[in-house]
């Protein structure tokens, strides 16, 4: 699930997603997961019910539109959105990626015109084995700071720091600041292209073979107090998504009469 500096596409440009796994770099032997409810078969229809609906995000997101890439993810789509697609594809393959599902919602209009909140997203990734999910989660954490100060597709990750939380088997998160250089309308003139600075906060958790992510992006004009409030909501949504996954795995595929 692209644990660090991956890119979710907004209506105008790619943005960085940051989240941090907990634990060590190598994964090692599978850590005990008492009562693991992810050991049985998990199908795509179940994954689609694990991600968050727009209505579950704070009221300021209510007029957002669904992202064009929402839905089931292929390995190619999952890796293409990373800061380093080739490396991400290799990692997903190494750790036994099975399938994934993404739900992204963004404000209408171009990114350079945004003010306040402009993106909400959640994603769930299924691995073939518990050890694979643990290994991937830990591997991404080990690479966390490698991308600070680097640029990909005109997006530079300026800074990042951890968010602490406890959800499911492993969990953590991050807040970040990034700069996007917009496409130059006239490369031949002496005027440098415009830049957009924005911020984001992302949480990640591992529940058995599943890795879930929740993200909120805001424009740089959002003050620290408001960002702290949104971060609190983000943590609540992360816990809600974990509970939602548990409900999907415990219940029938569909309610009677639906």
N, C-alpha and C positions, 0 to 999 in steps of 0.2 A: 504494500500500500504506500510505497514511495515515502519512506519515513523521513526523508530530509530533502528540502529544496526541490521538490517536484513541482510541476506546473499544472494548475487547473486553468482551463481557458475561460476568460470572461468574454463579454460581447465584443471586446476590441483587441485584447492582447492576453498573453500568458502571464499568470501570477505565480509567485512562489508559495508553496505549501511547506510548512515546517512542522514536523513533529518528532518527538524523541522517544525512542524505546527506553526501557529500563534494563538494568542488568549488564552482563558482560559482553565482550566482543565476539566470542566464538560460539555461544549457545551451549556447547558441551552436551552432556547427557540430558535427556528430557527431565525437566523439573516436575515434581509430583503435581498433578492436577486432580484433586479429590472430586469424585462424582462428575467427571468430564462428560458433558452432554453433547460434545461435538464428535464423538467417536463413530457414530453411525453415519449412514449416507446423508448428505446435505445437497439438495438440488437447487437449481437457479431460481425457481419460484420462491423458495424459502429465503434465499439471499435478498430477493427484491423486497421482502417484507421486513428485513432487518434494518435497512437504511431508514433515515428520518424523512418524514414528509415536511413540506414547507410550513404547514400549520403548526408544527412542533417547535419552530424557531420563534424568537421574540417578535412582537407585533410589528416592529419596524421593517421586517422582511416580507410582510404580507403581500405586497404588490410585485414581488420579484417574479421572474420568468424562469422556467425550467431550462437547463443547459441542453445544447444540441446533442451532447454525447452521453446523456443519461441512459442508464440501462446496463445490461450485462457487458462485462469487459472481456475482451480476448487478451491473450498474453501480449500481443503486439500493442494493443491500445493501452494496457496497463503500464508497459515499459516506455511507450512513446512519450508519455507525459512527464517523465522524470528529468531531472537536471542533467543526467548522463544516461540517455536511453540504452546504449549498448551495454553499459555496466549494470544497469537495472535489470535488463532482460536476462543477463547472465546470472545475476543473483536470484531472480525469481525462478529461473530454471533449476539452479543449483539446490534451492531449498524446497522444491516440489510444489510450485504454484499450481493450483487446481482451477480456480475460477474467481470471479469478482463481480461486484455490482456497485455502481456509482449514482448518486443523486446530488446534482449541483443546481443551485438557484442563484441568479444574479440580477442586479438592477439593470433596467434597460438603458441604453445609451453607451457612449464611448467611455473608456476608463479615464481619460483625461478630464471628463466632465463630472466625475463622481464626487460626491460629498457624503460624509457619514458612512454608514455600512453599505457594502455593495456586493458581497458574496457570502453565501452559506452553503455548506456541502457536508456530505457524509459518504463514506465508502466502507464496504466490507470485503475482505479478501479471504478466501479459503485455501488452505494448504493441504496436501495429501496426508501429511503426518503431523503429529504433535511436535516432534523434534524439528521438523522443517519450519513450522510457524515460530517456534522459539528461536531457532537459528537466524531466521530472517529478521525478526524483531530486534534481536541483540546486535546483529551485523549493522543494521541501519543506525543504531545508537552509537556504535563505534566510529561511524563515519560522520557523525553529527557536525563537528566543527570544521570539517574539511572544506565545506563549500562557502563558509563565511569569507566575504571579500572576492568571491569569484563571480563570473558572469556567464549566463547561458541564454541564448535567444534574446539578447538585449535586456535581460533582467539580471541585476546585481544584488546579491544578498549582502546587505550592509551590516546587520547585526542580528544576533539571536541569543535567547536565554531560555532556561528551562521553566516549565510549569510543573509543579508537583501535584499529584493526585493519586488516589488509590481506587482502582476499579478492576474487577475480574482478577485474572492471574498475574498480569503485568500491565502497568500503565504509566504514562508520563505525558509530557507535552511541551510545547514551546511557543514563545511569542517572538515575532521577528519584524524587521524593517527592511524594505527592499526598494530599489529604484528601477523603473522601467524607462528605457530610452525609446521614444516613439519613432515610427518610421519617418524618415526625412522626406518631406514632399518635394524638395528640390536639392538633390545631393551636390549640384554644381555651384550653388551659391555659398557664401561665407557664413551663413547663419547656422549655428549648431541646432540639431533636432531638439524638440522639447522633451523634458523628462517629467515623470510622474513618480512621486514617492508615496508609498502606501505601507500599511501594516497588517499583520495577521496574527491569529492565535489558533493553534491546532492541538488537539489531544489525540492520543492513540492508546488502544488497549488490546490485549490479547486474551481471548477466551478459548482455551483449548487450541483447536486448529484454525480458529478464526482471528483475524486482526481487523479491528474497526477503527475508523478515523472520523473525527468531527472537526470542521473548520469554520471560522468566521473571518472575513477580510473587511478592513475599514480604510477609508481615506486618511491621509496624514493630518487632516484638520480635526480629527476626533481626539478630544482631550484625554489625559491620563485617567481621570476619574471615570469617564464613560467607558474607556477600554477595560478598566478593572471590573466594572459592572457586567460588561459583555463576557469577560473571562469567567465570571462566576456563573453566568447562564450557560456558557460553553461546557463547564464542568458538569452542571446539572444535565445537560443534553447527552453528555458522554455516559453518565450513569443510566439515563433513560434508554439510550441505545443498547447498552449491555442488558438491561432488563427486557427490552423488546426482543433481543436475540434469544434470551432464555424462554420467553413466551412462545416464540416461533418454534423453537426446538422441542418444547414440551407439548404443544398442541397439535391439532390436525392441520392439514395443509389449507383447509378452508372451513369457514363456519357453516353449519347446516343451513341450507336454504339460500346460501350466497351464490 
